[in-house]
Amino acid sequence: MNCRNCQQAAGGNYCVHCGTPAVLKRVDGHYIVHEIQHILHFEKGILYTVRALLLRPGQNIRAFLTENRSRLVKPVIFLIITSLLYTAVAHFFHTGAGHAAAGGQGHSATLAIKSWMAGHYGYANIIMGIFIALWLRLFGWKSGYNFFEILIMLCFVMGTGMLIFAVFTLVEGLTGMHLSGVTAAVSLIYCVWAIGQFLGGRKWMSYLIAGVAYLLGMGTFMAGVNLAGFLVDVVKRA
């Protein structure tokens, strides 16, 4: 018979061309548990990725790009999962993203865009990462990394930043302490440190480039959001 995936002639339990099983097992409770274990598995999973990115982000991201892409969770998936985690914690305690998303659309397109961002931090971070990557590519062109490699790095770094936000938001919700300023500072320091490690790590210029590019990227992203909202409002009034 032919393989259902690649349509090549196949025999036995697996296709010799693409490895697809001849008969797929039914989706049941065991399948769901296995998928959850696969995602959270310490080796080559979320926990391993978080540990690697907290201890040696630059080294591990460079290894992902040039040596082994199976040890860490896929970068876009990592960013979306961590952003969803932060959004869930913020919604539960009605802080940060929780307040922003519940604030309503208002009458301004800018408010509507920011409300969407608060409920979809994963996608918003990817878009903001594009702006930061452009500045990093401009200032850090000597590093030898192209735009897409820098964007992949940012998915890992910004995803870890979202975890920092989630942890501090959890502490804030449980204790009632106001930690928004501390949270933003710690997340920013981590991101600049991690990006600087990725770009070189041994030279202070790497960290300066990382900090300037990160802040400019965030600034131009927010300016773009405000401009887009303004233009939509102008078109609506016309």
C-alpha positions as CSV (number, residue, x, y, z in Angstrom):
1,M,0.0,0.0,0.0
2,N,1.0,3.7,-0.3
3,C,2.0,5.9,2.6
4,R,-0.7,8.3,3.6
5,N,1.8,11.1,4.1
6,C,4.3,10.9,1.2
7,Q,2.3,8.6,-1.1
8,Q,5.3,6.3,-1.7
9,A,5.0,2.6,-1.6
10,A,5.3,1.4,2.0
11,G,5.3,-1.8,3.9
12,G,5.6,-2.9,7.5
13,N,4.7,-0.7,10.5
14,Y,6.4,2.4,9.3
15,C,7.1,4.1,6.0
16,V,10.7,3.7,5.0
17,H,10.7,7.0,3.2
18,C,9.3,9.4,5.8
19,G,8.8,7.3,8.9
20,T,5.0,7.8,9.2
21,P,3.3,4.9,11.1
22,A,1.2,2.7,8.9
23,V,-1.7,2.8,11.4
24,L,-2.1,5.8,13.7
25,K,-3.1,5.0,17.3
26,R,-6.4,6.4,18.5
27,V,-6.3,9.6,20.5
28,D,-7.1,8.7,24.1
29,G,-6.2,9.6,27.7
30,H,-2.7,8.0,27.3
31,Y,-2.1,10.0,24.2
32,I,-2.9,13.3,26.0
33,V,-0.7,12.4,29.0
34,H,2.1,11.5,26.7
35,E,1.8,14.8,24.8
36,I,1.9,16.8,28.1
37,Q,4.9,14.8,29.3
38,H,6.6,15.4,26.0
39,I,6.2,19.2,26.3
40,L,7.2,19.4,30.0
41,H,10.0,16.8,29.8
42,F,13.1,18.1,31.5
43,E,15.4,17.0,28.7
44,K,14.6,18.7,25.4
45,G,11.5,20.4,26.9
46,I,10.1,23.5,28.6
47,L,12.0,23.0,31.9
48,Y,15.3,22.2,30.2
49,T,14.8,25.2,27.9
50,V,14.0,27.6,30.8
51,R,17.1,26.4,32.7
52,A,19.4,26.8,29.7
53,L,18.1,30.3,28.9
54,L,18.4,31.5,32.5
55,L,22.0,30.2,33.1
56,R,23.7,30.6,29.7
57,P,21.3,32.2,27.2
58,G,23.8,33.3,24.6
59,Q,25.7,30.1,24.5
60,N,22.6,27.9,24.3
61,I,20.9,30.0,21.7
62,R,24.1,30.0,19.5
63,A,24.2,26.2,19.9
64,F,20.6,26.0,18.8
65,L,21.4,28.0,15.7
66,T,24.6,26.3,14.7
67,E,24.9,22.9,16.3
68,N,21.8,21.2,17.8
69,R,18.1,22.2,17.3
70,S,16.6,19.4,19.2
71,R,17.6,20.2,22.8
72,L,15.5,23.4,23.1
73,V,11.8,23.9,22.6
74,K,11.0,25.4,19.2
75,P,11.4,29.2,19.7
76,V,8.1,30.4,18.4
77,I,6.2,27.8,20.4
78,F,8.3,28.7,23.5
79,L,7.4,32.4,23.2
80,I,3.7,31.7,22.7
81,I,3.5,29.2,25.6
82,T,5.2,31.6,28.0
83,S,3.1,34.5,26.8
84,L,0.0,32.5,27.4
85,L,1.2,31.6,30.9
86,Y,1.7,35.3,31.8
87,T,-1.6,36.3,30.3
88,A,-3.4,33.5,32.3
89,V,-1.7,34.6,35.6
90,A,-2.4,38.2,35.0
91,H,-6.1,37.5,34.2
92,F,-6.5,35.3,37.3
93,F,-5.2,38.0,39.6
94,H,-6.6,40.9,37.5
95,T,-3.3,42.6,37.2
96,G,-1.2,43.8,34.2
97,A,-2.5,42.1,31.1
98,G,-5.7,41.1,33.0
99,H,-6.7,44.8,33.6
100,A,-5.7,45.8,30.1
101,A,-7.6,43.1,28.4
102,A,-10.7,43.7,30.5
103,G,-10.6,47.5,30.0
104,G,-12.8,47.3,26.9
105,Q,-12.3,48.5,23.4
106,G,-13.2,52.1,24.0
107,H,-13.7,54.5,21.1
108,S,-10.2,54.7,19.9
109,A,-8.6,52.3,17.5
110,T,-5.3,52.6,19.4
111,L,-7.1,51.4,22.6
112,A,-8.6,48.5,20.6
113,I,-5.2,47.5,19.3
114,K,-3.6,47.6,22.7
115,S,-6.5,45.6,24.2
116,W,-5.9,43.0,21.5
117,M,-2.2,43.0,22.4
118,A,-3.1,42.4,26.1
119,G,-5.0,39.3,25.2
120,H,-2.6,38.0,22.6
121,Y,0.9,38.7,24.0
122,G,2.4,35.8,22.1
123,Y,1.6,37.3,18.7
124,A,2.3,40.9,19.9
125,N,5.7,39.8,21.1
126,I,6.6,38.3,17.8
127,I,5.6,41.5,16.0
128,M,7.6,43.6,18.5
129,G,10.5,41.2,18.1
130,I,10.6,42.1,14.4
131,F,11.2,45.7,15.3
132,I,13.9,44.9,17.8
133,A,15.5,42.5,15.3
134,L,15.7,45.2,12.7
135,W,17.6,47.5,15.1
136,L,19.9,44.7,16.3
137,R,20.7,43.8,12.7
138,L,21.5,47.5,12.0
139,F,23.7,48.0,15.1
140,G,25.1,44.5,15.4
141,W,25.8,43.7,11.8
142,K,29.4,42.7,12.7
143,S,28.1,39.8,14.7
144,G,27.5,37.9,11.5
145,Y,23.9,36.8,12.3
146,N,21.1,37.5,9.8
147,F,17.7,39.0,10.6
148,F,16.0,35.6,11.0
149,E,18.6,34.2,13.3
150,I,18.3,37.3,15.5
151,L,14.5,37.0,15.5
152,I,14.8,33.4,16.6
153,M,17.1,34.5,19.4
154,L,14.6,37.1,20.5
155,C,11.8,34.5,20.7
156,F,13.8,32.7,23.3
157,V,14.8,35.8,25.2
158,M,11.4,37.5,25.1
159,G,9.8,34.2,26.1
160,T,12.0,34.0,29.2
161,G,11.1,37.7,29.8
162,M,7.4,36.6,29.8
163,L,8.2,34.0,32.4
164,I,9.8,36.6,34.6
165,F,6.6,38.7,34.3
166,A,4.5,35.7,35.1
167,V,6.5,34.9,38.3
168,F,6.5,38.5,39.6
169,T,2.8,38.8,38.7
170,L,2.1,35.6,40.7
171,V,4.0,37.0,43.7
172,E,2.2,40.3,43.4
173,G,-1.2,38.6,43.3
174,L,-0.4,36.4,46.3
175,T,1.1,39.1,48.5
176,G,-0.6,42.3,47.3
177,M,2.7,44.0,46.8
178,H,3.1,46.5,43.8
179,L,5.9,45.0,41.8
180,S,5.2,46.3,38.3
181,G,8.2,48.6,38.2
182,V,10.5,45.9,39.6
183,T,9.1,43.4,37.2
184,A,9.8,45.6,34.2
185,A,13.3,46.4,35.4
186,V,14.3,42.8,36.0
187,S,12.8,41.7,32.7
188,L,14.7,44.5,30.8
189,I,18.0,43.7,32.6
190,Y,17.6,40.0,31.7
191,C,16.8,40.7,28.0
192,V,19.7,43.1,27.6
193,W,22.1,40.6,29.4
194,A,20.9,37.7,27.3
195,I,21.1,39.5,24.0
196,G,24.5,40.9,24.9
197,Q,25.7,37.4,25.6
198,F,24.4,36.2,22.3
199,L,26.1,39.1,20.4
200,G,29.5,38.5,22.1
201,G,29.3,38.7,25.8
202,R,32.9,39.6,26.5
203,K,32.7,43.2,25.3
204,W,30.7,45.9,27.0
205,M,29.8,47.2,23.5
206,S,27.6,44.0,23.0
207,Y,25.5,44.9,26.0
208,L,25.3,48.6,25.0
209,I,24.1,47.6,21.5
210,A,21.6,45.1,23.1
211,G,20.2,47.7,25.4
212,V,19.9,50.5,22.8
213,A,18.4,48.2,20.1
214,Y,15.9,46.7,22.5
215,L,14.6,50.0,23.8
216,L,14.5,51.5,20.2
217,G,12.7,48.4,19.1
218,M,10.1,48.7,21.8
219,G,9.7,52.4,21.1
220,T,9.3,52.1,17.4
221,F,6.8,49.2,17.9
222,M,4.6,51.3,20.2
223,A,5.0,54.3,17.9
224,G,3.8,52.0,15.1
225,V,0.8,50.9,17.2
226,N,-0.2,54.5,17.9
227,L,0.3,55.5,14.3
228,A,-1.8,52.6,13.0
229,G,-4.6,53.5,15.5
230,F,-4.5,57.2,14.5
231,L,-4.7,56.3,10.8
232,V,-7.7,54.0,11.4
233,D,-9.5,56.7,13.4
234,V,-8.8,59.2,10.6
235,V,-10.2,56.9,8.0
236,K,-13.3,56.2,10.1
237,R,-14.0,59.9,10.5
238,A,-13.5,60.6,6.8
